[in-house]
Amino acid sequence: MRNVYIYKGFERFWHWSQASLILFLALTGFEVHGSFSVFGFGKAAEFHRTASWLLIGLIIFSIFWHFTTGEWRQYIPTTKLLKEQINYYLSGIFKGEPHPSIKTELSKLNPLQRIVYLGFKLVLIPMTVISGILYMLYKTIDQNNLIVVEDYPLASIAFWHTMGAILLMIFLVVHVYMTTTGETPTSNIKAMITGYEEIEEEDDSSVSNEKKQDKK
Amino acid sequence: MLKYLLSVAVVLILTLIMVNVFHDEDDYNLKLEELKHKYVFKAVPSVDHRKLPALQKKFETPQEVTEACLSCHTETHKEVMASSHWNWERVSYVEGRGISSAGKKNVMNNFCLGTNSNQKSCAKCHIGYGMTDSQYDFNNTRNVDCMVCHDNSEEYLKGASMAGYPDRTVNLEHVAQSVGLPQKSNCGSCHFFSGGGNNVKHGDLESAQLSCSRDVDVHMGANGLNLECVACHSAENHQILGKLYSVSTDNTNRVTCEQCHTNSAHLSDVLNRHSSKVSCQACHIPEYAKVNSTKMAWKWSDAGKLKDGKPYEDDDSLGNHTYLSIKGSFKWARNVKPDYIWFNGTADQYLLGDTIQSVPVKMNRLNGSYHDRLSKIIPVKIHTGDQIYDKVYNRLVQPKLYGETAGDSAFWKDFKWDEAVAAGMKEAGLPYSGQYGFVETEMYWPLNHMVAPKGQAVGCTECHTRENGRLAKLTGFYLPGRDRNRLQDSIGYWMFMLTLAAVFGHALIRIFTKNYRQRYEKQIVSYDEGKPGE
């Protein structure tokens, strides 16, 4: 085991501010949706708009960061060990088997995470953000004002935005739970806070993989 | 560790602070302040009519006053005689009807029904003298009534059922010398009392506004700007701005809030954007009839009941008539929440002679829909009722209501519908089959007055709410907070719950199997080694 600086400063800032913004947006958003009342509709709508601009700003920064640091390569999907990873969560984890894939600085994400996070970044977030922008700019204003979105029915814009919100909440539940499947239940969360994580040596990983294959 | 936890907390707090910083509270609205300053100065007349030689004489008839006015204002009668206040009709293009003229001459309503055959009584609200029947000479300059609008002495009064002539008690010399710009009491003498009593028709225009607080009417409030009607309803060349859709049809010459407040009156962009679909009035007139009651329903079918052969009346605790033998039964209400409809500024009225298309008969149809770009949600008073119609020709009929004496076939004297209708329709020049019934009607009154101070405006959740919002009846469009995709919501809810359950189950199995494994491993160790394991 070695102690590795795995999550950079920006990465942690981005992760936690995005997390809090998304939670806050969910809180205000579902109030606007009519699910419950916390701030009052008017305040909720205003806060939701403000927070949404902050999130859009953050996303722009993080896109920039991903490309300038080359971190975007972390999300290139792979099918190698994907099945093993799924099997691990479905059965291996109960038998105390080791993780099929090993976390390193160069490959932080297991194959399942790669696919899920890529979907998160390429489908879920764009769907929610774009429908949100359409929602925010939706108006059929009279002659003298700008018309940004007019003929597209608000009901469908709201549908896609709500869809995004629901999927994000489901993602949140699974995501938070999955953090407990690390070396210890809190090791993953600690790593996202401190940046440092205890990681198995490369050699150990090859051994464990071989063992696994032997068993088959 | 603590350090890192703290930094996360700081990031969280910073995010929330950012949200608060970027969200700015409303600033002081300078636009509104400028408007107040503009209207705080009241015009002072440059002429004192008491000093004019032309008015220093004894007037025998009101027509002599008109002649005296015209001796200085030599062309003004032409302007007045081109107005609908004089002509009781206006020509316009109406969808489905073509170019037509509509006005008090031929439009029907569900209050006192119509003017035909009742001119002598109705002409109390005509700006002329001597309208006794439908043969009135609209070209007679001498009959223009200048005083009803321009009397500033508050002494002028039109007589009851005197064909538009002033009451005999009026001192014409004094009134003629006290003329000036129209005041609330001038306009109100007709517009407050239309329908036969205070606040009967409009609901948002009544005598209380002569001296009310800002809470009742923020514009006319005596403790506010105390605006006169003509401050907004300006009248270049006697063509008064503004129209009422009980008699008007087209979207021109209207008074709008925007003419003073502009179409971006709020500092909040979100609120300004509402104006694409929501009229100012919809939020800023939360209630109408705030002081005295207004009539909400009128059933003519109940009219004509007599006690001991004599007509009678019933009143409620507030002094409103609930029954009059001559008119039928009424429903009144105070502090009423408006109804809301889509309106694009064009309307059509039920004209005398029209065939009934649907029941309840719409006395006026206000056009508009969500999909019409010019339509906005406006607040309205809906006055319902029933009234007499011809069963054979299937159209509303005009009974003769007013009569000087019994035996003149007037309903208000003789209480005989058959004779009253026959006489009324004869006067109107239309056939009557002789078979009458009563049909339900409704009439739409857009609300524009009794604007509340901004603190009392309708709040977000009065419309953006799941159940029983103010706009609950306006469907066919997506209103955030009210509408949702129910299927999506329930599928989403169950998916979320299933996920929670799955995660919870997974965690339980993990804990259980881990415990089991540990015990099992301990057992193995203890058997193999014969001593306690690590």
Boltz contact constraints between the chains, C-beta under 6 A:
constraints:
  - contact:
      token1: [A, 16]
      token2: [B, 8]
      max_distance: 6.0
  - contact:
      token1: [A, 16]
      token2: [B, 11]
      max_distance: 6.0
  - contact:
      token1: [A, 17]
      token2: [B, 11]
      max_distance: 6.0
  - contact:
      token1: [A, 17]
      token2: [B, 15]
      max_distance: 6.0
  - contact:
      token1: [A, 20]
      token2: [B, 12]
      max_distance: 6.0
  - contact:
      token1: [A, 20]
      token2: [B, 15]
      max_distance: 6.0
  - contact:
      token1: [A, 32]
      token2: [B, 480]
      max_distance: 6.0
  - contact:
      token1: [A, 34]
      token2: [B, 466]
      max_distance: 6.0
  - contact:
      token1: [A, 34]
      token2: [B, 481]
      max_distance: 6.0
  - contact:
      token1: [A, 41]
      token2: [B, 460]
      max_distance: 6.0
  - contact:
      token1: [A, 41]
      token2: [B, 461]
      max_distance: 6.0
  - contact:
      token1: [A, 41]
      token2: [B, 464]
      max_distance: 6.0
  - contact:
      token1: [A, 41]
      token2: [B, 481]
      max_distance: 6.0
  - contact:
      token1: [A, 42]
      token2: [B, 460]
      max_distance: 6.0
  - contact:
      token1: [A, 46]
      token2: [B, 23]
      max_distance: 6.0
  - contact:
      token1: [A, 47]
      token2: [B, 19]
      max_distance: 6.0
  - contact:
      token1: [A, 50]
      token2: [B, 19]
      max_distance: 6.0
  - contact:
      token1: [A, 50]
      token2: [B, 22]
      max_distance: 6.0
  - contact:
      token1: [A, 50]
      token2: [B, 23]
      max_distance: 6.0
  - contact:
      token1: [A, 51]
      token2: [B, 19]
      max_distance: 6.0
  - contact:
      token1: [A, 54]
      token2: [B, 18]
      max_distance: 6.0
  - contact:
      token1: [A, 94]
      token2: [B, 509]
      max_distance: 6.0
  - contact:
      token1: [A, 94]
      token2: [B, 513]
      max_distance: 6.0
  - contact:
      token1: [A, 96]
      token2: [B, 517]
      max_distance: 6.0
  - contact:
      token1: [A, 139]
      token2: [B, 273]
      max_distance: 6.0
  - contact:
      token1: [A, 139]
      token2: [B, 276]
      max_distance: 6.0
  - contact:
      token1: [A, 140]
      token2: [B, 276]
      max_distance: 6.0
  - contact:
      token1: [A, 141]
      token2: [B, 276]
      max_distance: 6.0
  - contact:
      token1: [A, 142]
      token2: [B, 276]
      max_distance: 6.0
  - contact:
      token1: [A, 154]
      token2: [B, 478]
      max_distance: 6.0
  - contact:
      token1: [A, 155]
      token2: [B, 478]
      max_distance: 6.0
  - contact:
      token1: [A, 158]
      token2: [B, 478]
      max_distance: 6.0
  - contact:
      token1: [A, 159]
      token2: [B, 485]
      max_distance: 6.0
  - contact:
      token1: [A, 166]
      token2: [B, 492]
      max_distance: 6.0
  - contact:
      token1: [A, 169]
      token2: [B, 496]
      max_distance: 6.0
  - contact:
      token1: [A, 170]
      token2: [B, 495]
      max_distance: 6.0
  - contact:
      token1: [A, 170]
      token2: [B, 496]
      max_distance: 6.0
  - contact:
      token1: [A, 170]
      token2: [B, 499]
      max_distance: 6.0
  - contact:
      token1: [A, 173]
      token2: [B, 499]
      max_distance: 6.0
  - contact:
      token1: [A, 173]
      token2: [B, 500]
      max_distance: 6.0
  - contact:
      token1: [A, 173]
      token2: [B, 503]
      max_distance: 6.0
  - contact:
      token1: [A, 177]
      token2: [B, 503]
      max_distance: 6.0
  - contact:
      token1: [A, 193]
      token2: [B, 4]
      max_distance: 6.0
  - contact:
      token1: [A, 193]
      token2: [B, 8]
      max_distance: 6.0
  - contact:
      token1: [A, 194]
      token2: [B, 4]
      max_distance: 6.0
